[in-house]
């Protein structure tokens, strides 16, 4: 055996460099294969063996900030939303808002005390939505037509008219029923419509019913459920006899736990004169003396039972409480504005 190295077994420096490069390439490729193996297994594993990514909880929509035509108020477990149908100029306040002819000077003094004009005032229109958790009820529908702003303000409040499941009408005056139809079609297509039987009978049997009644009561006759005072509108909401403004007028009592709300409609009258002056009535009242007695009964109930109240023609936001005044009469105190 020769002691000389086999020339074929000698590795030159150049070859050593080449081998190192090949080794690194092989190691690199092996590393990529190793790193890719879990991904490959995940891609080829059966669905049952693949862990799904964690799902973030669905974000709850934030209720719109109060203002711009609506105001939300939590009452127990329900939410009351006053929704403005806008305003209209009212050239005459006296005697419109206080029709007693022998008490005009007295009423004028009260308006002056509050810094309110006796003429050239503004009339507000405030339907109410009550969300009970099970139902979404609209009480009165505004004027409708070109002047009506209810639908626009409902949408600003995040309420789709198609999402109203019950519409309740306190009485048949045009500024309460005018928004029931839009372009000849029901504005609230999914809603059950409810009104007092006596009120509906009175307006729909007139010899010459006005256009608002023709379109919105007679035209929707088949949609209406007719109820009596004291009847349940939906669970938690009850119709309250409140005659005088019209003979079949119905207010609404809403109850949630130990809290309650009285939606007075036009049984409230004027937010100062009707409260301050016992026996006062309005030009709009069908039976002034009866309307005045009804108001005193409802005002006393609201104070005694610490109810929230809302009045259809009260200034927006149109929701708050009543208190008794020293010397007689009542005062309306709007709730402290909360943005959310």
Secondary structure by P-SEA (a helix, b strand, c coil): ccccccccccccaaaaaaaaaaaaaaaaaaaaaaaaaaaaaaaacccccccccccccccccccccccccbbbbbcccbbbbbcccbbbbbcccccccccccccaaaaaaaaaaacccccbbbbbbbbbbbbcccbbbbccccccccccaaaaaaaaaccccccccbbbbccccccccccccccccccccccbbbbbaaaaaaaaaccccccccccccccccccbbbbcccccccccbbbbbbcccccbbbbbbbbcccbbbbcccccccccccccccccccccccccaaaaaaaaaaaaaaaaaabbbbbbccccccccccccccccbbbbbbccccccc
